[in-house]
Amino acid sequence: MSYQQFGIPRELVERIKVKLKNPIAKDKVKRILDGVTKYDLQDKAKVSTLLAKVAKALNEPLSPSQSSNIVQFVLAQKIDPSNTFHLLKLWGMFR
């Protein structure tokens, strides 16, 4: 399922992709997400907290509806960060 089906604007995704090309920003995000488990990514409160931290690190203000849509998207993907197939699938979505 595409992120756009969750109401996440393509412009937002493109802006974040550009920001993540900056090695300093990418490192900040990697540190925030270090050690995150599949159980963390199925916990709405933890996903919301992680999203807020990443948005702040990237200086990307999100509206409450954007945040809610992104959280719902992450929960629906049932991401396991230790599963290479899951990571490849996500990478393919955002290429």
A tleap script that builds the chain and sets N, CA, C and O, in Angstrom:
source leaprc.protein.ff14SB
mol = sequence {
  NMET SER TYR GLN GLN PHE GLY ILE PRO ARG
  GLU LEU VAL GLU ARG ILE LYS VAL LYS LEU
  LYS ASN PRO ILE ALA LYS ASP LYS VAL LYS
  ARG ILE LEU ASP GLY VAL THR LYS TYR ASP
  LEU GLN ASP LYS ALA LYS VAL SER THR LEU
  LEU ALA LYS VAL ALA LYS ALA LEU ASN GLU
  PRO LEU SER PRO SER GLN SER SER ASN ILE
  VAL GLN PHE VAL LEU ALA GLN LYS ILE ASP
  PRO SER ASN THR PHE HIE LEU LEU LYS LEU
  TRP GLY MET PHE CARG
}
set mol.1.N position { 0.838 -1.176 0.000 }
set mol.1.CA position { 0.000 0.000 0.000 }
set mol.1.C position { 0.891 1.249 0.000 }
set mol.1.O position { 1.840 1.344 0.778 }
set mol.2.N position { 0.583 2.172 -0.851 }
set mol.2.CA position { 1.385 3.371 -1.031 }
set mol.2.C position { 1.147 4.388 0.084 }
set mol.2.O position { 0.056 4.467 0.650 }
set mol.3.N position { 2.167 5.149 0.383 }
set mol.3.CA position { 2.047 6.187 1.402 }
set mol.3.C position { 1.004 7.224 1.001 }
set mol.3.O position { 0.377 7.831 1.869 }
set mol.4.N position { 0.808 7.436 -0.292 }
set mol.4.CA position { -0.171 8.421 -0.752 }
set mol.4.C position { -1.598 7.990 -0.418 }
set mol.4.O position { -2.478 8.836 -0.256 }
set mol.5.N position { -1.830 6.702 -0.315 }
set mol.5.CA position { -3.147 6.208 0.061 }
set mol.5.C position { -3.472 6.529 1.521 }
set mol.5.O position { -4.627 6.457 1.941 }
set mol.6.N position { -2.450 6.879 2.279 }
set mol.6.CA position { -2.633 7.256 3.675 }
set mol.6.C position { -2.703 8.777 3.833 }
set mol.6.O position { -2.708 9.291 4.952 }
set mol.7.N position { -2.755 9.484 2.716 }
set mol.7.CA position { -2.873 10.938 2.774 }
set mol.7.C position { -1.565 11.647 3.052 }
set mol.7.O position { -1.562 12.794 3.499 }
set mol.8.N position { -0.452 10.976 2.792 }
set mol.8.CA position { 0.861 11.589 2.997 }
set mol.8.C position { 1.268 12.229 1.668 }
set mol.8.O position { 1.432 11.524 0.672 }
set mol.9.N position { 1.433 13.552 1.640 }
set mol.9.CA position { 1.722 14.241 0.383 }
set mol.9.C position { 3.097 13.881 -0.193 }
set mol.9.O position { 4.083 13.764 0.534 }
set mol.10.N position { 3.132 13.713 -1.495 }
set mol.10.CA position { 4.385 13.410 -2.195 }
set mol.10.C position { 5.418 14.505 -1.939 }
set mol.10.O position { 6.607 14.217 -1.802 }
set mol.11.N position { 4.966 15.773 -1.873 }
set mol.11.CA position { 5.885 16.902 -1.662 }
set mol.11.C position { 6.619 16.756 -0.329 }
set mol.11.O position { 7.812 17.046 -0.237 }
set mol.12.N position { 5.901 16.305 0.702 }
set mol.12.CA position { 6.509 16.093 2.014 }
set mol.12.C position { 7.578 15.006 1.928 }
set mol.12.O position { 8.683 15.168 2.447 }
set mol.13.N position { 7.246 13.917 1.278 }
set mol.13.CA position { 8.202 12.809 1.130 }
set mol.13.C position { 9.435 13.282 0.357 }
set mol.13.O position { 10.562 12.969 0.739 }
set mol.14.N position { 9.228 14.022 -0.713 }
set mol.14.CA position { 10.363 14.505 -1.515 }
set mol.14.C position { 11.241 15.453 -0.709 }
set mol.14.O position { 12.467 15.385 -0.801 }
set mol.15.N position { 10.635 16.337 0.081 }
set mol.15.CA position { 11.402 17.267 0.922 }
set mol.15.C position { 12.248 16.509 1.936 }
set mol.15.O position { 13.410 16.848 2.159 }
set mol.16.N position { 11.669 15.495 2.542 }
set mol.16.CA position { 12.400 14.712 3.542 }
set mol.16.C position { 13.526 13.923 2.889 }
set mol.16.O position { 14.609 13.803 3.462 }
set mol.17.N position { 13.285 13.384 1.695 }
set mol.17.CA position { 14.347 12.653 0.985 }
set mol.17.C position { 15.533 13.564 0.710 }
set mol.17.O position { 16.683 13.149 0.848 }
set mol.18.N position { 15.258 14.796 0.324 }
set mol.18.CA position { 16.344 15.755 0.067 }
set mol.18.C position { 17.100 16.045 1.362 }
set mol.18.O position { 18.331 16.082 1.372 }
set mol.19.N position { 16.362 16.251 2.452 }
set mol.19.CA position { 17.016 16.549 3.730 }
set mol.19.C position { 17.876 15.381 4.192 }
set mol.19.O position { 18.928 15.593 4.796 }
set mol.20.N position { 17.445 14.150 3.919 }
set mol.20.CA position { 18.203 12.976 4.359 }
set mol.20.C position { 19.465 12.738 3.525 }
set mol.20.O position { 20.286 11.891 3.876 }
set mol.21.N position { 19.623 13.473 2.433 }
set mol.21.CA position { 20.867 13.375 1.659 }
set mol.21.C position { 22.002 14.109 2.367 }
set mol.21.O position { 23.175 13.896 2.061 }
set mol.22.N position { 21.641 14.975 3.315 }
set mol.22.CA position { 22.639 15.663 4.124 }
set mol.22.C position { 23.151 14.663 5.165 }
set mol.22.O position { 22.367 14.170 5.977 }
set mol.23.N position { 24.464 14.353 5.156 }
set mol.23.CA position { 25.002 13.348 6.088 }
set mol.23.C position { 24.745 13.658 7.561 }
set mol.23.O position { 24.562 12.736 8.356 }
set mol.24.N position { 24.729 14.922 7.937 }
set mol.24.CA position { 24.492 15.279 9.341 }
set mol.24.C position { 23.052 14.952 9.728 }
set mol.24.O position { 22.805 14.375 10.787 }
set mol.25.N position { 22.114 15.320 8.875 }
set mol.25.CA position { 20.700 15.028 9.149 }
set mol.25.C position { 20.462 13.520 9.159 }
set mol.25.O position { 19.748 13.001 10.017 }
set mol.26.N position { 21.060 12.830 8.207 }
set mol.26.CA position { 20.898 11.379 8.128 }
set mol.26.C position { 21.432 10.713 9.401 }
set mol.26.O position { 20.817 9.780 9.917 }
set mol.27.N position { 22.560 11.185 9.900 }
set mol.27.CA position { 23.143 10.627 11.119 }
set mol.27.C position { 22.239 10.868 12.329 }
set mol.27.O position { 22.086 9.987 13.175 }
set mol.28.N position { 21.639 12.064 12.413 }
set mol.28.CA position { 20.717 12.359 13.510 }
set mol.28.C position { 19.547 11.377 13.504 }
set mol.28.O position { 19.167 10.843 14.546 }
set mol.29.N position { 18.985 11.147 12.325 }
set mol.29.CA position { 17.839 10.239 12.205 }
set mol.29.C position { 18.253 8.806 12.537 }
set mol.29.O position { 17.520 8.078 13.206 }
set mol.30.N position { 19.430 8.411 12.067 }
set mol.30.CA position { 19.914 7.056 12.376 }
set mol.30.C position { 20.070 6.855 13.873 }
set mol.30.O position { 19.745 5.787 14.394 }
set mol.31.N position { 20.565 7.873 14.572 }
set mol.31.CA position { 20.718 7.765 16.029 }
set mol.31.C position { 19.359 7.655 16.718 }
set mol.31.O position { 19.208 6.900 17.678 }
set mol.32.N position { 18.375 8.402 16.234 }
set mol.32.CA position { 17.031 8.338 16.822 }
set mol.32.C position { 16.438 6.948 16.645 }
set mol.32.O position { 15.789 6.424 17.551 }
set mol.33.N position { 16.659 6.350 15.476 }
set mol.33.CA position { 16.040 5.069 15.155 }
set mol.33.C position { 16.887 3.860 15.555 }
set mol.33.O position { 16.450 2.720 15.396 }
set mol.34.N position { 18.084 4.098 16.067 }
set mol.34.CA position { 18.962 3.000 16.472 }
set mol.34.C position { 18.305 2.163 17.565 }
set mol.34.O position { 17.873 2.695 18.587 }
set mol.35.N position { 18.233 0.871 17.347 }
set mol.35.CA position { 17.689 -0.031 18.348 }
set mol.35.C position { 16.176 -0.187 18.322 }
set mol.35.O position { 15.612 -0.879 19.169 }
set mol.36.N position { 15.512 0.448 17.360 }
set mol.36.CA position { 14.056 0.329 17.255 }
set mol.36.C position { 13.705 -1.090 16.811 }
set mol.36.O position { 14.336 -1.641 15.908 }
set mol.37.N position { 12.699 -1.673 17.451 }
set mol.37.CA position { 12.288 -3.041 17.141 }
set mol.37.C position { 10.945 -3.050 16.419 }
set mol.37.O position { 10.266 -2.027 16.323 }
set mol.38.N position { 10.576 -4.233 15.910 }
set mol.38.CA position { 9.269 -4.347 15.251 }
set mol.38.C position { 8.141 -4.088 16.244 }
set mol.38.O position { 7.071 -3.616 15.860 }
set mol.39.N position { 8.376 -4.392 17.507 }
set mol.39.CA position { 7.361 -4.137 18.530 }
set mol.39.C position { 7.200 -2.635 18.771 }
set mol.39.O position { 6.089 -2.152 18.988 }
set mol.40.N position { 8.312 -1.904 18.733 }
set mol.40.CA position { 8.248 -0.446 18.858 }
set mol.40.C position { 7.431 0.142 17.715 }
set mol.40.O position { 6.658 1.080 17.912 }
set mol.41.N position { 7.607 -0.417 16.516 }
set mol.41.CA position { 6.942 0.115 15.330 }
set mol.41.C position { 5.488 -0.339 15.205 }
set mol.41.O position { 4.810 -0.002 14.234 }
set mol.42.N position { 5.014 -1.100 16.184 }
set mol.42.CA position { 3.598 -1.462 16.245 }
set mol.42.C position { 2.909 -0.807 17.441 }
set mol.42.O position { 1.738 -1.072 17.713 }
set mol.43.N position { 3.637 0.040 18.145 }
set mol.43.CA position { 3.113 0.757 19.302 }
set mol.43.C position { 2.859 2.204 18.876 }
set mol.43.O position { 3.794 2.959 18.607 }
set mol.44.N position { 1.576 2.576 18.821 }
set mol.44.CA position { 1.195 3.900 18.323 }
set mol.44.C position { 1.898 5.026 19.074 }
set mol.44.O position { 2.355 5.988 18.458 }
set mol.45.N position { 1.989 4.915 20.394 }
set mol.45.CA position { 2.627 5.960 21.196 }
set mol.45.C position { 4.121 6.076 20.872 }
set mol.45.O position { 4.648 7.182 20.752 }
set mol.46.N position { 4.793 4.944 20.733 }
set mol.46.CA position { 6.234 4.974 20.424 }
set mol.46.C position { 6.482 5.519 19.025 }
set mol.46.O position { 7.421 6.285 18.809 }
set mol.47.N position { 5.634 5.123 18.071 }
set mol.47.CA position { 5.788 5.624 16.695 }
set mol.47.C position { 5.568 7.136 16.684 }
set mol.47.O position { 6.299 7.860 16.006 }
set mol.48.N position { 4.586 7.615 17.416 }
set mol.48.CA position { 4.327 9.062 17.494 }
set mol.48.C position { 5.522 9.800 18.074 }
set mol.48.O position { 5.908 10.860 17.581 }
set mol.49.N position { 6.108 9.230 19.130 }
set mol.49.CA position { 7.286 9.842 19.758 }
set mol.49.C position { 8.466 9.861 18.799 }
set mol.49.O position { 9.151 10.875 18.670 }
set mol.50.N position { 8.705 8.736 18.124 }
set mol.50.CA position { 9.803 8.667 17.154 }
set mol.50.C position { 9.591 9.670 16.023 }
set mol.50.O position { 10.527 10.350 15.603 }
set mol.51.N position { 8.360 9.756 15.537 }
set mol.51.CA position { 8.055 10.694 14.455 }
set mol.51.C position { 8.324 12.131 14.887 }
set mol.51.O position { 8.902 12.912 14.131 }
set mol.52.N position { 7.910 12.477 16.088 }
set mol.52.CA position { 8.141 13.839 16.590 }
set mol.52.C position { 9.637 14.141 16.676 }
set mol.52.O position { 10.075 15.236 16.322 }
set mol.53.N position { 10.412 13.174 17.146 }
set mol.53.CA position { 11.864 13.373 17.251 }
set mol.53.C position { 12.506 13.528 15.878 }
set mol.53.O position { 13.361 14.391 15.682 }
set mol.54.N position { 12.093 12.692 14.928 }
set mol.54.CA position { 12.657 12.767 13.572 }
set mol.54.C position { 12.254 14.086 12.911 }
set mol.54.O position { 13.084 14.737 12.277 }
set mol.55.N position { 10.998 14.480 13.051 }
set mol.55.CA position { 10.535 15.743 12.464 }
set mol.55.C position { 11.323 16.923 13.031 }
set mol.55.O position { 11.690 17.842 12.299 }
set mol.56.N position { 11.579 16.889 14.330 }
set mol.56.CA position { 12.349 17.968 14.964 }
set mol.56.C position { 13.794 17.963 14.459 }
set mol.56.O position { 14.360 19.020 14.180 }
set mol.57.N position { 14.384 16.779 14.344 }
set mol.57.CA position { 15.772 16.674 13.869 }
set mol.57.C position { 15.914 17.186 12.439 }
set mol.57.O position { 16.949 17.743 12.073 }
set mol.58.N position { 14.873 16.997 11.636 }
set mol.58.CA position { 14.910 17.443 10.241 }
set mol.58.C position { 14.321 18.834 10.062 }
set mol.58.O position { 14.242 19.343 8.944 }
set mol.59.N position { 13.907 19.451 11.173 }
set mol.59.CA position { 13.273 20.765 11.118 }
set mol.59.C position { 12.107 20.749 10.128 }
set mol.59.O position { 11.980 21.627 9.274 }
set mol.60.N position { 11.271 19.737 10.266 }
set mol.60.CA position { 10.136 19.536 9.360 }
set mol.60.C position { 8.850 19.593 10.187 }
set mol.60.O position { 8.467 18.598 10.802 }
set mol.61.N position { 8.183 20.744 10.206 }
set mol.61.CA position { 6.941 20.834 10.984 }
set mol.61.C position { 5.846 19.980 10.338 }
set mol.61.O position { 5.638 20.021 9.125 }
set mol.62.N position { 5.159 19.214 11.170 }
set mol.62.CA position { 4.071 18.367 10.677 }
set mol.62.C position { 2.771 18.794 11.341 }
set mol.62.O position { 2.732 19.072 12.539 }
set mol.63.N position { 1.720 18.842 10.555 }
set mol.63.CA position { 0.409 19.135 11.126 }
set mol.63.C position { -0.066 17.900 11.889 }
set mol.63.O position { 0.436 16.800 11.654 }
set mol.64.N position { -1.019 18.067 12.791 }
set mol.64.CA position { -1.548 16.896 13.505 }
set mol.64.C position { -2.102 15.829 12.549 }
set mol.64.O position { -1.942 14.633 12.796 }
set mol.65.N position { -2.744 16.254 11.475 }
set mol.65.CA position { -3.285 15.261 10.528 }
set mol.65.C position { -2.164 14.549 9.778 }
set mol.65.O position { -2.264 13.349 9.524 }
set mol.66.N position { -1.100 15.265 9.419 }
set mol.66.CA position { 0.033 14.611 8.760 }
set mol.66.C position { 0.675 13.598 9.702 }
set mol.66.O position { 0.993 12.479 9.300 }
set mol.67.N position { 0.864 14.000 10.954 }
set mol.67.CA position { 1.456 13.088 11.936 }
set mol.67.C position { 0.598 11.842 12.099 }
set mol.67.O position { 1.114 10.724 12.113 }
set mol.68.N position { -0.696 12.034 12.220 }
set mol.68.CA position { -1.613 10.907 12.373 }
set mol.68.C position { -1.560 9.977 11.164 }
set mol.68.O position { -1.546 8.755 11.315 }
set mol.69.N position { -1.530 10.556 9.964 }
set mol.69.CA position { -1.453 9.751 8.741 }
set mol.69.C position { -0.156 8.958 8.664 }
set mol.69.O position { -0.157 7.796 8.256 }
set mol.70.N position { 0.937 9.577 9.053 }
set mol.70.CA position { 2.229 8.896 9.009 }
set mol.70.C position { 2.263 7.763 10.031 }
set mol.70.O position { 2.753 6.674 9.733 }
set mol.71.N position { 1.751 8.010 11.218 }
set mol.71.CA position { 1.707 6.967 12.251 }
set mol.71.C position { 0.866 5.788 11.752 }
set mol.71.O position { 1.275 4.636 11.896 }
set mol.72.N position { -0.293 6.062 11.174 }
set mol.72.CA position { -1.156 4.994 10.652 }
set mol.72.C position { -0.446 4.220 9.540 }
set mol.72.O position { -0.576 2.999 9.449 }
set mol.73.N position { 0.302 4.927 8.699 }
set mol.73.CA position { 1.059 4.282 7.627 }
set mol.73.C position { 2.098 3.319 8.207 }
set mol.73.O position { 2.199 2.171 7.774 }
set mol.74.N position { 2.863 3.791 9.182 }
set mol.74.CA position { 3.909 2.957 9.788 }
set mol.74.C position { 3.285 1.720 10.441 }
set mol.74.O position { 3.785 0.608 10.269 }
set mol.75.N position { 2.209 1.911 11.179 }
set mol.75.CA position { 1.551 0.775 11.832 }
set mol.75.C position { 1.041 -0.238 10.802 }
set mol.75.O position { 1.160 -1.446 11.009 }
set mol.76.N position { 0.480 0.247 9.706 }
set mol.76.CA position { -0.095 -0.642 8.688 }
set mol.76.C position { 0.974 -1.463 7.961 }
set mol.76.O position { 0.684 -2.545 7.450 }
set mol.77.N position { 2.214 -0.950 7.914 }
set mol.77.CA position { 3.269 -1.650 7.184 }
set mol.77.C position { 3.809 -2.858 7.936 }
set mol.77.O position { 4.435 -3.732 7.336 }
set mol.78.N position { 3.570 -2.916 9.252 }
set mol.78.CA position { 4.071 -4.013 10.093 }
set mol.78.C position { 5.565 -4.245 9.847 }
set mol.78.O position { 6.003 -5.358 9.556 }
set mol.79.N position { 6.315 -3.178 9.972 }
set mol.79.CA position { 7.749 -3.179 9.652 }
set mol.79.C position { 8.546 -3.921 10.725 }
set mol.79.O position { 8.368 -3.710 11.925 }
set mol.80.N position { 9.422 -4.790 10.250 }
set mol.80.CA position { 10.400 -5.441 11.120 }
set mol.80.C position { 11.771 -4.956 10.662 }
set mol.80.O position { 12.262 -5.401 9.625 }
set mol.81.N position { 12.407 -4.039 11.424 }
set mol.81.CA position { 13.678 -3.468 10.979 }
set mol.81.C position { 14.812 -4.485 10.857 }
set mol.81.O position { 15.845 -4.184 10.260 }
set mol.82.N position { 14.637 -5.674 11.409 }
set mol.82.CA position { 15.681 -6.695 11.277 }
set mol.82.C position { 15.418 -7.611 10.082 }
set mol.82.O position { 16.204 -8.521 9.822 }
set mol.83.N position { 14.327 -7.384 9.355 }
set mol.83.CA position { 13.980 -8.191 8.189 }
set mol.83.C position { 14.377 -7.431 6.920 }
set mol.83.O position { 13.783 -6.403 6.593 }
set mol.84.N position { 15.361 -7.931 6.229 }
set mol.84.CA position { 15.876 -7.263 5.036 }
set mol.84.C position { 14.787 -7.072 3.989 }
set mol.84.O position { 14.747 -6.037 3.325 }
set mol.85.N position { 13.905 -8.051 3.832 }
set mol.85.CA position { 12.822 -7.934 2.857 }
set mol.85.C position { 11.931 -6.728 3.163 }
set mol.85.O position { 11.540 -6.000 2.251 }
set mol.86.N position { 11.610 -6.514 4.444 }
set mol.86.CA position { 10.784 -5.369 4.828 }
set mol.86.C position { 11.489 -4.061 4.476 }
set mol.86.O position { 10.868 -3.127 3.968 }
set mol.87.N position { 12.765 -4.006 4.746 }
set mol.87.CA position { 13.524 -2.786 4.476 }
set mol.87.C position { 13.622 -2.517 2.974 }
set mol.87.O position { 13.524 -1.369 2.541 }
set mol.88.N position { 13.813 -3.564 2.184 }
set mol.88.CA position { 13.856 -3.403 0.728 }
set mol.88.C position { 12.508 -2.938 0.189 }
set mol.88.O position { 12.447 -2.101 -0.712 }
set mol.89.N position { 11.440 -3.480 0.740 }
set mol.89.CA position { 10.094 -3.091 0.325 }
set mol.89.C position { 9.874 -1.598 0.600 }
set mol.89.O position { 9.359 -0.873 -0.252 }
set mol.90.N position { 10.264 -1.154 1.778 }
set mol.90.CA position { 10.122 0.262 2.113 }
set mol.90.C position { 10.999 1.139 1.226 }
set mol.90.O position { 10.562 2.186 0.747 }
set mol.91.N position { 12.228 0.706 1.012 }
set mol.91.CA position { 13.142 1.461 0.155 }
set mol.91.C position { 12.538 1.624 -1.236 }
set mol.91.O position { 12.616 2.699 -1.831 }
set mol.92.N position { 11.942 0.564 -1.745 }
set mol.92.CA position { 11.308 0.613 -3.061 }
set mol.92.C position { 10.146 1.593 -3.112 }
set mol.92.O position { 9.909 2.226 -4.141 }
set mol.93.N position { 9.424 1.721 -2.014 }
set mol.93.CA position { 8.297 2.646 -1.946 }
set mol.93.C position { 8.731 4.102 -2.041 }
set mol.93.O position { 8.009 4.939 -2.583 }
set mol.94.N position { 9.910 4.398 -1.513 }
set mol.94.CA position { 10.354 5.789 -1.395 }
set mol.94.C position { 11.498 6.155 -2.334 }
set mol.94.O position { 12.104 7.213 -2.166 }
set mol.95.N position { 11.806 5.329 -3.298 }
set mol.95.CA position { 12.905 5.618 -4.224 }
set mol.95.C position { 12.655 6.862 -5.027 }
set mol.95.O position { 13.486 7.241 -5.852 }
savepdb mol mol.pdb
quit
